[in-house]
């Protein structure tokens, strides 16, 4: 599929659109009805590590547009009385059945209170596919990403039950080893994974931490 040229579109925008039109994961997501190609990243991670199971309480940080929530919903089968599936983002997320959506900044205490209430206790799994708005300066983008990771980990420590799982996106850039040092003593097993759906040219990797020690 070729993209019609436009004088108002930058070269980088044209390349991005062309890549989207030919990306097999984008095409597959559209056919299935997933809200983003990122849904396949979570599916591939779960196929490998099996942390999403029926009846689990799950918190998804940076959930917009909802692709990870769709996969999590398929796996945990949330309802009104058992499993709780909670998604939070600064952006609005279109509703999903039996999913609690919170629009807000999880740096703010009011948002944290809303998360605690929505989870009705604790979480079996905390997911984070969050990423900062990048500026194209690698070291700055990496520092911003690590700030988000630190905040996600701080919240995960509070809400995770013993033996729970924490799955988080990282950017490779040198500082990711610091947060790994903090997590290693707190989990039975930690793996760095780049799922097939993650583009090869992307610096993103995923940390999968299993067996939270409390």
C-alpha positions in Angstrom: 0.0 0.0 0.0 1.4 3.4 -1.0 0.7 6.6 0.7 -0.3 9.6 -1.4 2.1 12.5 -1.0 1.2 15.7 0.7 3.1 19.0 0.6 1.8 19.7 4.1 3.1 16.5 5.6 6.7 16.2 6.8 9.0 13.5 5.6 9.1 11.8 9.1 5.3 11.9 9.3 5.0 10.3 5.8 7.5 7.6 6.8 5.5 6.9 10.0 2.2 6.7 8.2 3.7 4.4 5.5 5.1 2.1 8.3 1.7 2.0 10.0 -0.1 1.1 6.8 2.3 -1.9 6.2 2.9 -3.0 9.8 1.5 -6.6 10.1 0.7 -6.0 13.8 -1.3 -2.9 13.0 -3.2 -4.7 10.2 -3.9 -7.7 12.5 -5.0 -5.4 15.4 -7.5 -3.7 13.1 -8.9 -7.0 11.9 -9.3 -8.4 15.4 -10.6 -5.2 16.9 -7.7 -4.4 19.3 -7.2 -0.7 20.0 -3.5 -0.8 19.4 -0.7 -3.0 18.1 0.8 -2.8 21.6 -1.9 -5.4 22.6 0.2 -8.1 21.0 3.2 -7.2 23.2 1.2 -8.0 26.3 -0.2 -11.1 24.8 3.2 -12.4 23.8 4.6 -11.6 27.3 1.7 -13.4 29.0 2.0 -16.4 26.6 5.5 -16.8 27.9 5.1 -16.1 31.6 1.4 -16.7 32.3 0.9 -13.9 34.9 -2.7 -13.0 33.7 -5.1 -15.7 34.9 -8.9 -15.8 35.6 -9.9 -14.1 38.8 -6.8 -11.9 39.2 -7.0 -8.2 40.2 -5.1 -6.1 37.6 -3.9 -2.5 37.5 -2.8 -1.1 34.1 -0.8 2.1 34.3 -0.8 4.3 31.2 -3.7 2.3 29.7 -4.8 4.5 26.8 -6.1 3.7 24.3 -6.9 0.3 25.9 -5.1 -2.4 24.0 -3.5 -3.9 27.1 -6.8 -3.7 28.9 -8.4 -5.7 26.1 -5.8 -8.5 26.5 -6.0 -8.4 30.3 -9.8 -8.6 30.1 -9.7 -11.7 27.9 -7.3 -13.4 30.4 -8.7 -12.5 33.8 -12.4 -12.3 32.8 -13.4 -9.5 35.1 -16.9 -9.1 36.5 -18.7 -7.0 39.2 -18.0 -9.3 42.1 -14.7 -11.1 41.5 -11.7 -9.9 39.4 -11.1 -6.2 39.3 -9.5 -4.7 36.2 -8.5 -1.0 36.6 -6.9 1.2 33.9 -5.5 4.7 34.4 -4.2 7.3 32.1 -3.9 11.1 31.6 -6.0 10.6 28.4 -9.6 9.5 28.2 -10.2 5.8 27.5 -13.3 4.5 25.7 -15.3 2.2 28.1 -14.8 -1.5 28.2 -17.1 -4.0 29.9 -16.4 -4.5 33.7 -13.3 -2.3 33.5 -12.9 0.6 35.9 -11.3 3.5 34.1 -9.6 6.4 35.8 -8.5 9.6 34.0 -5.9 11.4 36.0 -2.3 11.8 37.0 -1.0 9.0 39.2 1.5 11.4 40.7 -1.4 13.0 42.5 -2.7 11.6 45.8 -6.4 11.9 44.8 -5.7 9.6 41.8 -3.9 7.1 44.0 -6.9 7.1 46.4 -9.2 6.4 43.4 -6.9 3.5 42.4 -7.0 2.0 45.9 -10.8 2.2 46.0 -11.2 0.8 42.5 -9.0 -2.2 43.3 -11.1 -3.0 46.3 -8.0 -4.0 48.2 -4.8 -5.2 46.4 -3.6 -6.1 42.9 -2.3 -9.5 41.8 -0.7 -7.9 38.8 0.5 -4.3 38.0 1.2 -3.5 34.4 2.9 -0.4 33.1 3.3 0.4 29.4 3.8 4.1 30.2 6.3 6.2 28.3 7.0 10.0 28.4 6.5 12.3 25.5 9.8 12.1 23.8 11.8 15.0 22.4 14.3 13.0 20.4 17.2 13.6 22.8 18.1 10.0 23.8 19.6 10.7 27.3 16.8 13.2 28.2 14.1 10.8 27.1 15.8 8.0 29.0 15.9 10.0 32.2 12.2 10.9 31.8 11.4 7.3 31.3 13.2 6.1 34.3 11.3 8.7 36.4 8.1 7.1 35.3 9.4 3.6 36.1 10.4 4.7 39.6 6.9 6.1 40.2 5.3 2.9 38.8 7.4 0.8 41.1 6.6 2.9 44.1 2.9 2.3 43.5 3.4 -1.4 42.7 5.1 -1.9 46.0 2.0 -0.5 47.8 -0.7 -2.4 46.0 0.8 -5.7 45.0 -0.1 -8.8 47.0 2.6 -11.4 48.0 3.5 -13.5 45.0 2.1 -10.9 42.6 3.6 -9.8 39.3 4.9 -6.5 38.0 5.4 -5.9 34.2 6.9 -2.6 33.1 8.3 -1.0 30.0 11.8 0.4 30.1 14.0 2.3 27.6 17.5 0.9 27.2 20.1 3.7 27.9 22.3 2.8 30.8 20.2 3.7 33.9 17.8 0.8 33.8 20.3 -1.2 35.9 19.5 1.0 38.9 15.9 0.1 39.1 16.7 -3.6 38.4 18.9 -3.5 41.6 15.9 -2.3 43.6 13.6 -5.0 42.2 15.8 -8.0 42.4 15.6 -8.6 46.1 11.9 -8.1 46.1 10.9 -10.8 43.5 11.6 -14.5 43.0 12.2 -14.1 39.3 13.0 -11.2 37.0 13.4 -11.3 33.2 14.2 -8.7 30.6 12.2 -9.4 27.4 11.8 -7.8 24.0 8.6 -9.4 22.6 8.3 -10.0 18.9 5.7 -7.2 18.5 8.2 -4.7 19.8 9.9 -3.0 16.8 13.5 -4.0 16.4 14.6 -0.3 16.1 12.9 0.6 19.3 15.0 0.9 22.5 12.1 -0.4 24.6 12.3 -3.7 26.6 10.0 -5.1 29.2 10.8 -6.1 32.7 8.8 -9.1 34.0 9.0 -9.5 37.7 7.3 -12.5 39.3 6.8 -13.7 42.8 6.6 -10.4 44.8 8.0 -11.0 48.3 6.0 -8.2 49.9 
